[in-house]
Each structure stands twice: as structure tokens, then as C-alpha cells.
């Protein structure tokens, strides 16, 4: 029988490297076992491999993967668009970051980046870092600037994106998250930490990349705020790009893969 594998994580970078750097050796050994006895077997024997973004392709190839295709995560453009009414109205610029509150998402960086900026920061997500991040906000006396929201339904999330002016993601790994695509569909310019690898994603010409530290994120935020033409350029490029990555188009592309597999299997 044909086997199709869908990959959404680069375990070499997202998991193994992360656990090793942070000295979580038991978890690192667990995923080292997975690499040698599970991942290589599964990927090398797959009929087709679907990667959720290009950052995953080298990982799949390294473990023997063939017949690899990139199909980005689906975004419902009826739920995410600049036309959706904002949830909040602020009298200053607002930054939003939607992600699990986990160490690799690096929320601490963006919190420290806004310390001396006259902005609002909306953090949507929950996770193990919640209490730690709240204590950092208190230590820096940023309670009036930072808004924590643990959970928002997908049907309402667009109104939260549209309450902000910039989406900032200081993640410690590569790839294109669903929130990045959603924010782009809502007409937000993106600031993302520069990747360590040379892998190019389809959204890159609509992104402002910066070094992954608070000072450089601060500079990038100020650059967008002070350069409206750059901000508008990124917004328009993002809106054009997201139309090419529309969820329905991605579904049709994936459906075609399965149909072709069935046809070749019958032959």
C-alpha cells in the first residue's frame, strides 16, 4: 500500500538541537532513539512526503525521504482578512505574537524589546512559560503595555490580528507557522528572527528579518513604525502572497497528490 507522510516539525532542529542546547539530555536521548530507529525507517519507505514548509525538506532528505512536495498550512481567507472588525482599539501602535508559551517561541525577547517603546504588546497563547513571562513583565514594570490572552477561537482570531499593526515572531527555529500566514492574510507586516540555515520560504519577500535579540527586534519595530512606505510594501506583498497560498488551493494541491498515488497504484 502507498504511504504518505505529512511533516510539520524538523526534529533535527526543532527538537534534538533544542533539547541538547538546553541540557535536557533525557529528552534528547529519547529523540535520538527516534531518529535512528523510527524516523529513518518511516521517511525512507514513504511513497510521498508532504512538508508544511521548505525548512523541513533537508530534514526529510537527510533521513532518506524521496518524492517530497511542499504544501503550506491552510488559512481560511474568509476568517482572516483586513476587512474583519478589530477586537480592540488602541491609541498607540500594537504588536501581536500568537504562539504557544514555550521556551523555543522566545516570548521573553519581544517583551524586553518593547521596554522603552510606546506600544502595546498582545501575546495570545498558553504554555509552560506563562508564569515566568508574567514575572518578567512585572519585573520590567510593563503591566500597562503587555496583554496576555490564553486562548482565542479560530473563528474570532482575525479580529485580534486586526487590532494590531505588526506581527513579531522571535522564534528560535525556522519554518512558517500558521499564525504567520494568518497575520499576513489580515494585512500585518511580519518581523521574524533571521534563520540560521539558508532555506528560503515562499513568504520571505513579505517579511522583515532581524537578529534574534531584544535590541534588534526593537530596532526592527521602530523601522516599521517610522517607515510607512516599507510597512505598506510588506503588507501588499503579504496579501498578494497569501492569495497564492490560499487554503482551498493548498487542499486542491494535496488532493491531486492522493489522486495521482491512487492512479499509479492501480496501474
Steps between C-alpha positions, in 0.01 A plus 500: 500500500620856430608700804472880520684682781412857602783680684443809716817497714870484425604267782869562429466875563174550691542217748840332519708817471271683741512233772878460464562877526279523807663193664177298508698184437233240575266652244790540259585128530135410445494687169844367408348152524210620286742625235687174467217247527176673399544814289749353251291188448172689455634776274716276279203270436239768431341513155454876528607760756309826551690775685307789659783741402839491327700497825397133534629379163870454597389307810285264289780449245761433769290212627455342160181673390412514129209642297477806724252783445441821697139588582461784749249485784148604408365844588129576462502841331137561594610500866824688452490821299557875549122550479426335836402739779773539767440365850684789670570863421827643631631856501851374417665243276441138597716191450348150501659157540290182485682185615522243777674640808792260465874579530573455128240766413719752686230740628751647744680661206200697377397601853844648564502660154203725584634616838569855381247513217162673521305200373261225606600134482232231459616146582249228411577148615549276800781277618768420753658847484189694604596573861863569409394750233255671733775540758729656235223747413467592868876534550522736201185688610325434169158403635337791312665401173462121484170314458494123559214306339513125558262384229296634208278296269616483140175661384576811710877515463491726193353786705798477740754516216315802363538675836876510444736674258790252494543125548834415665636146542841455668489120461817298548438266207414531133182438311174679438244473778124518441478829699753658263276417204187613686659832594614552141147430377373770739735752345768515770868547420714224655823529699668161536837397642755427228547131430827325575463282190482620140159352427273745316125501561231625263402788733851645542463804274210615722699475826741726688770276648709598801749350745342305782560732794293774671706793373476398134128423528455845652685656204288301253176612668612864491602461136150389402332766713720778358491381138134481389601429139698191606209388718253540211736320261520197731124501553425500125759232429356289782142533374609404148699204630223366722265484201744255342501295822122511547371205702276374219795498258709307751218247545469454124874449474494234772195331346685475170788322672267233643319458168829452314612242756176305458530507120862381500411231754225367273733496201 
